[in-house]
Amino acid sequence: DLFISLLYVVLLGTVGGLMLVESVNALRATRSGAAPVLKKSGQHNWIHRLPLKMRFRASKLFVSVIPVLGLGAGIGFLSSIMGVGGGFIMVPALIYLLKVPTNVVIGTSLFQIIFTSAYTTLVHATTNQTVDVVLAFLLMAGGVAGAQYGAKAGQRL
């Protein structure tokens, strides 16, 4: 228990710090009127030597699916052990490891969370009977309303 607690603190602190730095840099770039600097995907030579390459058009990547699948499996493993949302780990991993542009990462993360959350909820509801449906619907209604305000606020930044 102590090891997982310490790992949890280190992981969340590191990921939170990286996300804070990325957000501050993006805010500075938009306030100064400069275009945000997009990361280049060609910096990881070992990824480009792997087989099974695929083109990801929205993120302008041409990489092997092996590191993408490995990243997804690793994030799923950490999420299940620590109980944190996969998006909290996935967003910085895509930005810093695969060099995907931030605006594409946000949409990609939200899209995959839809299916992961739906599947996990069904498994917990049928296997453990650990889903409070009324509470879940109230949280979902609040989340939808909050997302609308967040999207409007994000456009102003």
C-alpha positions in Angstrom: 0.0 0.0 0.0 2.8 2.4 0.8 4.5 1.8 -2.5 1.3 2.4 -4.5 0.6 5.6 -2.5 4.1 6.9 -3.1 3.9 5.9 -6.8 0.6 7.7 -7.0 2.0 10.9 -5.5 5.1 10.9 -7.8 3.0 10.1 -10.9 0.4 12.7 -10.3 2.9 15.3 -9.3 5.0 14.7 -12.4 2.0 14.6 -14.8 0.5 17.7 -13.2 3.7 19.6 -13.4 4.2 18.8 -17.1 0.6 19.8 -17.8 1.0 23.1 -15.9 4.2 23.9 -17.9 2.5 23.1 -21.2 -0.6 25.2 -20.3 1.5 28.2 -19.2 3.5 28.1 -22.4 0.4 27.9 -24.5 -1.2 30.8 -22.7 2.0 32.9 -23.1 2.1 32.1 -26.8 -1.6 33.1 -27.4 -1.3 36.3 -25.3 1.8 37.4 -27.2 0.1 36.8 -30.5 2.6 34.3 -31.6 1.6 31.0 -33.1 1.9 28.1 -30.6 5.0 26.0 -31.3 3.9 22.5 -32.4 6.1 19.6 -31.5 7.7 17.7 -34.4 7.1 14.0 -34.6 10.4 13.0 -36.1 12.4 13.1 -32.9 12.2 9.5 -31.9 14.2 7.5 -34.4 13.6 4.1 -32.7 9.8 4.6 -33.1 10.3 5.2 -36.8 12.2 1.9 -37.3 9.4 -0.3 -36.0 7.1 -2.2 -38.4 3.4 -1.8 -38.8 3.5 1.9 -39.6 0.2 3.8 -39.9 -0.6 7.4 -40.8 -2.6 9.4 -38.3 -4.0 12.3 -40.4 -5.4 14.6 -37.7 -2.1 14.5 -35.7 0.1 14.4 -38.8 2.0 11.3 -37.5 3.4 8.4 -39.5 4.5 5.9 -36.8 4.2 2.3 -35.9 1.1 1.2 -34.1 3.3 -0.8 -31.6 4.2 2.2 -29.4 0.7 3.5 -29.6 -0.8 0.2 -28.4 1.9 -0.1 -25.8 1.2 3.4 -24.5 -2.5 2.6 -24.3 -1.8 -0.7 -22.4 0.6 1.1 -20.0 -1.9 3.9 -19.4 -4.7 1.3 -18.8 -2.5 -0.6 -16.4 -1.6 2.5 -14.4 -5.1 3.7 -14.4 -6.4 0.4 -13.0 -3.8 0.2 -10.3 -4.0 3.8 -9.1 -7.6 4.5 -9.9 -6.8 7.7 -11.8 -8.5 8.7 -15.0 -6.7 7.6 -18.1 -7.0 11.1 -19.6 -4.8 12.5 -16.9 -1.9 10.3 -17.9 -2.8 10.0 -21.6 -2.7 13.7 -22.4 0.9 14.4 -21.4 2.0 11.0 -22.8 0.7 11.9 -26.2 2.1 15.4 -26.1 5.6 14.5 -24.8 6.1 10.9 -26.0 4.5 10.9 -29.4 4.6 14.7 -30.0 1.0 15.0 -31.0 -0.3 18.6 -31.1 -2.1 19.6 -27.9 -5.4 20.5 -29.7 -5.6 17.0 -31.3 -4.7 15.3 -28.0 -7.6 16.9 -26.2 -10.2 15.6 -28.7 -8.5 12.2 -28.9 -8.4 11.8 -25.2 -12.1 12.7 -24.8 -13.1 10.4 -27.6 -11.4 7.4 -26.2 -12.7 8.1 -22.7 -16.3 7.8 -24.0 -15.8 4.1 -24.9 -13.5 3.2 -22.0 -15.8 4.7 -19.4 -18.9 3.1 -21.0 -17.3 -0.4 -21.0 -15.9 0.0 -17.5 -19.3 1.2 -16.1 -21.1 -1.8 -17.7 -18.5 -4.3 -16.3 -18.7 -2.8 -12.8 -22.5 -2.6 -12.9 -22.9 -6.3 -14.0 -20.0 -7.9 -12.1 -19.9 -6.0 -8.8 -23.2 -4.1 -8.7 -21.1 -1.1 -7.6 -22.7 1.6 -9.8 -25.1 4.1 -8.2 -27.2 4.9 -11.3 -28.9 7.9 -9.8 -25.6 9.4 -8.7 -24.1 8.7 -12.0 -26.8 10.4 -14.0 -26.6 13.5 -11.7 -22.9 13.6 -12.2 -23.3 13.2 -15.9 -25.8 16.1 -16.1 -23.4 18.3 -14.2 -20.5 17.2 -16.4 -22.5 18.1 -19.5 -23.3 21.5 -18.2 -19.8 22.1 -17.0 -18.4 21.0 -20.4 -20.5 23.6 -22.2 -19.2 26.4 -20.0 -15.6 25.1 -20.3 -15.8 25.0 -24.0 -17.0 28.6 -24.1 -14.3 29.7 -21.7 -11.6 27.8 -23.7 -12.6 29.7 -26.8 -11.9 33.0 -25.0 -8.4 32.0 -23.9 
